[in-house]
Amino acid sequence: MHLHGFSFRIVGSGLMDEIFTPEGVEEMDKQGKFFRSSTPFPPVKDTVCVSHGSYMIIRFVVDNPGWWFLHCHLDFHALLGMAMVVRAGTDEDIKGLIPKDFPRCQNFNQ
């Protein structure tokens, strides 16, 4: 997985026994079932390999406002849900980041 716009620290990883719902993952986290490293300086990355059936816990400082893509580099994996957009900042933080003269796509329906 690759995150645009930020570097992150790997603070935990491991294998999942089965597929879980978001609520199930939250409950497992509350119960302390996910491994977290005690390393004081975890590795800094912007890309990590997440193997089938595994998880990766990352931590990063959200200090670069905008909309950033988090995705797998195997394009067909995006169809399986291994991609998302991360919003960093408030409307006020993001407003004005795109220059007024930034090229835009034309309306191809005309």
N, C-alpha and C positions, 0 to 999 in steps of 0.2 A: 504494500500500500504506500502511496506517495501523497504527501500533503503539500500543497502550494502555499507560499506566503509565510511559512513558519518553519522553524526547527523544533523538534520535540525531544523529550527524554523518555526512554523506555523504563517504566517503573514496575512492570510486571508482565508475565507471559506464562502460558501453559496450555494444556489440552482440555477440551470440553468433552464430556462423556456423551452428550446428546445435544440436540437442537433445543434452544430455549426461547421463550417469549421475552420481550423487553422487561416485563414485570418479573419473570422468573430470574432473569439476570440481576435485577435490582435486589431481589430477595437473597440470592446467593451472595451478593456483595455485602449486604447487611450482616450476613452470617459469617463473613470472613473466609469464604471458600475460594477466593481468587488469590493466587500467589502474588505477592508484592515484594520487590527487592528491597533489601535494607542498605544497599550501596549508597553512600552519601553523594556520589557524583555519577548517576546513571548515564549511559552513553547518549550522545546527542546525534540525532538523525533527521532526515526528512523523507526517508524511504526505508521500509522494513518488509521482510518476507513474513507473511502470515500463512502458515501451512494449513492444509485442510483439517478442520476440526480443532483448530487452536484459537487462542485469543491473545491480544496484545493490549496492555494498558499503557497509555501514553499521557504525558503531562507537558503542557506548553503554556507560555505566557501569551495572552491575546493582546498584542500590542501593534498590530498591523491591520487597521480597519479595511474592510472590503468583504467581498464574497470570494471564498477560496475553495478550490476543488480538492477533495480527498478521494483517491481512486486507486484501483488496481491497474497495473500497466498491461494486463491482458484485456483487450477491449471487450471481448464477449463476456467477461466477468461483470461488467457494468450492467448487463441485462439481468444478471443474477442478484443484483443489489449491492455489489462491491464498489459503490461510488456514491458520493453525496457532496452537497455544497455546504460549507461551514460559513455562517455569517459571523463576522468579527466586528463588533461595535454596534452602536446605536444608529438610528437614521441620521442624527446630527453628525456623528463621526464619519459616516460614509458619504453624506451629501457633499458634493463639490469635488469628489475624487476624480470623476471622469471629466476631462477637459471639454468645454463647449464645442470645440471644433473636431472632436474625436470622430473618425469615420464611422458611419452607421450603415447597416445593411439596407438595401433598397426594398421597396414593396414589389415582390416578384409576381404578385397577382394581377398587375396592371398590364 
